[in-house]
Amino acid sequence: MAKTGHTPKSGFRPINALMRDNEAIAPIHDRLQRISRLQHSFADALPPGLGTSCRVATVEGSTLVIAAANGAVAAKLKQMLPRLLEKFRQNKKQEQEVTVISVLVQPDFFQPEPAPRTGPPREPMPSAMLAELAESLEDSPLKTTVEKIRKRRERALTSGTRKS
């Protein structure tokens, strides 16, 4: 049995080769690879510690869009834009010219996933306790809100019992 091309004896091919060969996935794979290379160049140009708070979000034409975790990081990046742009221009490995860098704040991307609750499920505060809490408060927006919650719960409970 003769070997053919890069296909191992088992007939399995690397996932990258399969993705490059698939006409529907190949453009997405190519874009992902391009953004990945830009991300590496971007990370190399940043001072230590800043790379965890920002990333390459996308490329639109010759504009590189950077997502920042918050306004302070975005402000720091905006101060560095001329130096970052020059680094991209000096990098001859890039197949796509970067002429503009845009920075946007995207805090949701950088927040860690919330840990799943391990304890027993929480029970809602009983209506009697809500009423007691509302009575103990002085007139304030908090008291008004607690009373609204209590009334909403009572309506939900009474409308749920009428249906049966």
GIMONOR-V660529 format. One record per helix or strand. SS is the DSSP state (H for helix, E for strand). FROM is the first residue (numbers start at 1). LEN is the number of residues. If there is no record, write none. Layout:
ss->SS from->FROM len->LEN
ss->SS from->FROM len->LEN
//
This chain:
ss->H from->15 len->7
ss->H from->23 len->23
ss->H from->51 len->3
ss->E from->54 len->7
ss->E from->63 len->6
ss->H from->71 len->20
ss->E from->100 len->6
ss->H from->107 len->4
ss->H from->127 len->10
ss->H from->141 len->22
//
